[in-house]
Amino acid sequence: MRRIEGVSSVENDIEAAPESAIDDRIRRDLVQSIDKQMSNYLSEEVRRIHVIVKNGNATLAGEVSSQADKDHVAVLAKAEPEAHAVANNLVVQK
C-alpha cells in the first residue's frame, strides 16, 4: 500500500450499476434528447454532461455554464417518459 502525506484513509464508494437494457435505453434516449436540443449552442458543454441511470432513476452530473442551461437540461430529462425520477446534480461553472 502506498502512503500519501496528509491522507489517513480512503473510502471507495464506487459501485458498478447492474446491467439493464431499460436503463441503457433511458440513458441513450436522455443523451440523444439533450444533444439534439442543446448541441447547436452548447456543443462542448454537452460533452461535459453525464447521465447515470440506475433502476430507472436518472442522475445528471457535470458542468454547465449557467443556471438556465442547468434548468433546461433538467426539463429535457424529466420529459423522458421511462425515467422514474431525475436528480439534477449539474454544477454551474464559476
Stockholm file with secondary structure:
# STOCKHOLM 1.0

chainA/1-94         MRRIEGVSSVENDIEAAPESAIDDRIRRDLVQSIDKQMSNYLSEEVRRIHVIVKNGNATLAGEVSSQADKDHVAVLAKAEPEAHAVANNLVVQK
#=GR chainA/1-94 SS CCCCTTCCCCCCCCCCCCCCHHHHHHHHHHHHHHHHHHHHHHHHHHTTEEEEEETTEEEEEEEESSHHHHHHHHHHHHTCTTCSEEEEEEEECC
#=GC SS_cons        CCCCTTCCCCCCCCCCCCCCHHHHHHHHHHHHHHHHHHHHHHHHHHTTEEEEEETTEEEEEEEESSHHHHHHHHHHHHTCTTCSEEEEEEEECC
//
